[in-house]
Amino acid sequence: MIGDQVEWDGLTWTIAEMDGNQVSKIGVRIVTD
């Protein structure tokens, strides 16, 4: 779903856009403590 976030490998990946069932755009943010 759009807006879902996953932390992986020190980064936060956010789904920004979907095309049907496929993710078409993601945002990446560095996780800071």
C-alpha distance matrix in Angstrom:
0.0 3.8 6.2 5.7 9.3 11.6 15.3 17.3 20.8 21.3 18.4 15.1 12.4 9.6 7.0 8.8 8.6 7.7 10.8 10.5 9.1 10.0 8.8 11.6 11.7 11.3 13.3 15.7 17.7 20.7 20.7 24.0 25.7
3.8 0.0 3.8 5.6 8.8 11.8 15.2 17.4 20.6 20.6 17.3 13.9 11.3 7.8 5.1 5.6 6.0 6.8 10.5 11.4 10.9 10.9 8.7 10.4 9.6 9.2 10.7 13.6 15.6 19.0 19.4 22.4 24.5
6.2 3.8 0.0 3.8 6.3 9.9 12.9 15.6 18.8 18.3 15.1 11.4 9.5 5.9 5.3 6.1 8.4 10.2 14.0 15.1 14.3 14.0 11.2 12.8 11.0 9.4 9.6 11.9 13.0 16.3 16.3 19.1 21.1
5.7 5.6 3.8 0.0 3.8 6.9 10.3 13.0 16.5 16.4 13.6 10.0 8.2 5.7 5.6 8.4 10.4 11.3 14.9 15.6 13.9 13.5 11.0 13.5 12.1 10.0 10.4 11.9 13.1 15.7 15.3 18.4 20.0
9.3 8.8 6.3 3.8 0.0 3.8 6.7 9.7 13.1 12.7 10.0 6.4 5.5 4.5 6.7 9.6 12.4 13.7 17.4 18.4 16.5 15.5 12.6 14.8 12.8 9.7 9.2 9.5 10.1 12.3 11.6 14.8 16.5
11.6 11.8 9.9 6.9 3.8 0.0 3.8 6.2 9.9 10.2 8.2 5.6 5.2 6.6 8.8 12.2 14.7 15.6 18.9 19.9 17.4 16.1 13.4 15.8 14.1 10.8 10.6 9.7 10.4 11.6 10.7 14.2 15.6
15.3 15.2 12.9 10.3 6.7 3.8 0.0 3.8 7.0 6.7 5.6 4.4 6.2 8.9 11.8 14.8 17.7 18.9 22.2 23.4 20.9 19.3 16.5 18.5 16.4 12.8 11.7 9.6 9.2 9.3 7.8 11.2 12.5
17.3 17.4 15.6 13.0 9.7 6.2 3.8 0.0 3.8 5.5 5.4 6.4 7.4 10.8 13.4 16.4 18.9 19.9 22.8 24.0 21.4 19.3 16.7 18.6 16.8 13.4 12.7 10.2 10.4 9.9 9.2 12.6 14.1
20.8 20.6 18.8 16.5 13.1 9.9 7.0 3.8 0.0 3.8 5.6 8.4 9.8 13.6 16.2 19.0 21.5 22.6 25.3 26.9 24.3 21.9 19.2 20.7 18.7 15.3 14.3 11.1 11.0 9.4 9.2 12.1 13.7
21.3 20.6 18.3 16.4 12.7 10.2 6.7 5.5 3.8 0.0 3.8 7.0 9.7 13.2 16.4 18.8 21.8 23.4 26.5 28.2 26.0 23.7 20.6 21.8 19.3 15.6 13.8 10.2 8.9 6.4 5.6 8.3 10.1
18.4 17.3 15.1 13.6 10.0 8.2 5.6 5.4 5.6 3.8 0.0 3.8 6.3 9.7 13.0 15.1 18.2 20.0 23.1 25.1 23.1 20.7 17.5 18.4 15.7 12.0 10.0 6.5 5.5 4.5 5.1 8.8 11.4
15.1 13.9 11.4 10.0 6.4 5.6 4.4 6.4 8.4 7.0 3.8 0.0 3.8 6.4 10.0 12.2 15.5 17.4 20.8 22.6 20.8 18.8 15.4 16.6 13.9 10.1 8.0 5.6 4.9 6.1 6.0 9.7 12.2
12.4 11.3 9.5 8.2 5.5 5.2 6.2 7.4 9.8 9.7 6.3 3.8 0.0 3.8 6.7 9.2 12.1 13.9 17.1 19.0 17.2 15.1 11.6 12.9 10.4 6.6 5.7 4.6 6.5 8.9 9.7 13.4 16.0
9.6 7.8 5.9 5.7 4.5 6.6 8.9 10.8 13.6 13.2 9.7 6.4 3.8 0.0 3.8 6.0 9.2 11.3 14.9 16.8 15.5 13.7 10.2 11.4 8.8 5.5 4.9 6.3 8.1 11.3 12.0 15.4 17.9
7.0 5.1 5.3 5.6 6.7 8.8 11.8 13.4 16.2 16.4 13.0 10.0 6.7 3.8 0.0 3.8 5.9 7.6 11.2 13.0 11.9 10.3 6.9 8.3 6.5 4.6 6.4 9.0 11.5 14.8 15.8 19.2 21.6
8.8 5.6 6.1 8.4 9.6 12.2 14.8 16.4 19.0 18.8 15.1 12.2 9.2 6.0 3.8 0.0 3.8 7.1 10.6 13.1 13.1 11.4 8.1 7.9 5.4 5.0 6.2 9.8 12.3 15.9 17.4 20.5 23.2
8.6 6.0 8.4 10.4 12.4 14.7 17.7 18.9 21.5 21.8 18.2 15.5 12.1 9.2 5.9 3.8 0.0 3.8 6.9 9.7 10.4 8.9 6.2 5.5 4.9 6.8 9.3 12.9 15.8 19.4 20.9 24.1 26.8
7.7 6.8 10.2 11.3 13.7 15.6 18.9 19.9 22.6 23.4 20.0 17.4 13.9 11.3 7.6 7.1 3.8 0.0 3.8 6.0 6.7 5.7 4.5 5.1 6.8 9.0 12.2 15.4 18.5 21.9 23.2 26.6 29.2
10.8 10.5 14.0 14.9 17.4 18.9 22.2 22.8 25.3 26.5 23.1 20.8 17.1 14.9 11.2 10.6 6.9 3.8 0.0 3.8 6.0 5.2 6.2 5.8 8.9 11.8 15.2 18.5 21.8 25.1 26.6 30.1 32.7
10.5 11.4 15.1 15.6 18.4 19.9 23.4 24.0 26.9 28.2 25.1 22.6 19.0 16.8 13.0 13.1 9.7 6.0 3.8 0.0 3.8 5.6 8.0 9.0 12.1 14.6 18.0 21.0 24.2 27.5 28.6 32.1 34.5
9.1 10.9 14.3 13.9 16.5 17.4 20.9 21.4 24.3 26.0 23.1 20.8 17.2 15.5 11.9 13.1 10.4 6.7 6.0 3.8 0.0 3.8 6.8 9.2 12.2 13.8 17.3 19.9 23.0 26.0 26.8 30.4 32.6
10.0 10.9 14.0 13.5 15.5 16.1 19.3 19.3 21.9 23.7 20.7 18.8 15.1 13.7 10.3 11.4 8.9 5.7 5.2 5.6 3.8 0.0 3.8 6.1 9.2 11.1 14.8 17.2 20.6 23.5 24.8 28.4 30.9
8.8 8.7 11.2 11.0 12.6 13.4 16.5 16.7 19.2 20.6 17.5 15.4 11.6 10.2 6.9 8.1 6.2 4.5 6.2 8.0 6.8 3.8 0.0 3.8 5.8 7.3 11.0 13.5 16.9 19.9 21.3 25.0 27.5
11.6 10.4 12.8 13.5 14.8 15.8 18.5 18.6 20.7 21.8 18.4 16.6 12.9 11.4 8.3 7.9 5.5 5.1 5.8 9.0 9.2 6.1 3.8 0.0 3.8 7.0 10.6 13.5 17.1 20.3 22.2 25.7 28.7
11.7 9.6 11.0 12.1 12.8 14.1 16.4 16.8 18.7 19.3 15.7 13.9 10.4 8.8 6.5 5.4 4.9 6.8 8.9 12.1 12.2 9.2 5.8 3.8 0.0 3.8 7.0 10.1 13.6 17.0 19.1 22.5 25.6
11.3 9.2 9.4 10.0 9.7 10.8 12.8 13.4 15.3 15.6 12.0 10.1 6.6 5.5 4.6 5.0 6.8 9.0 11.8 14.6 13.8 11.1 7.3 7.0 3.8 0.0 3.8 6.6 10.1 13.4 15.4 18.8 21.8
13.3 10.7 9.6 10.4 9.2 10.6 11.7 12.7 14.3 13.8 10.0 8.0 5.7 4.9 6.4 6.2 9.3 12.2 15.2 18.0 17.3 14.8 11.0 10.6 7.0 3.8 0.0 3.8 6.7 10.3 12.5 15.7 18.9
15.7 13.6 11.9 11.9 9.5 9.7 9.6 10.2 11.1 10.2 6.5 5.6 4.6 6.3 9.0 9.8 12.9 15.4 18.5 21.0 19.9 17.2 13.5 13.5 10.1 6.6 3.8 0.0 3.8 6.8 9.4 12.6 15.9
17.7 15.6 13.0 13.1 10.1 10.4 9.2 10.4 11.0 8.9 5.5 4.9 6.5 8.1 11.5 12.3 15.8 18.5 21.8 24.2 23.0 20.6 16.9 17.1 13.6 10.1 6.7 3.8 0.0 3.8 6.3 9.1 12.5
20.7 19.0 16.3 15.7 12.3 11.6 9.3 9.9 9.4 6.4 4.5 6.1 8.9 11.3 14.8 15.9 19.4 21.9 25.1 27.5 26.0 23.5 19.9 20.3 17.0 13.4 10.3 6.8 3.8 0.0 3.8 6.3 9.9
20.7 19.4 16.3 15.3 11.6 10.7 7.8 9.2 9.2 5.6 5.1 6.0 9.7 12.0 15.8 17.4 20.9 23.2 26.6 28.6 26.8 24.8 21.3 22.2 19.1 15.4 12.5 9.4 6.3 3.8 0.0 3.8 6.7
24.0 22.4 19.1 18.4 14.8 14.2 11.2 12.6 12.1 8.3 8.8 9.7 13.4 15.4 19.2 20.5 24.1 26.6 30.1 32.1 30.4 28.4 25.0 25.7 22.5 18.8 15.7 12.6 9.1 6.3 3.8 0.0 3.8
25.7 24.5 21.1 20.0 16.5 15.6 12.5 14.1 13.7 10.1 11.4 12.2 16.0 17.9 21.6 23.2 26.8 29.2 32.7 34.5 32.6 30.9 27.5 28.7 25.6 21.8 18.9 15.9 12.5 9.9 6.7 3.8 0.0
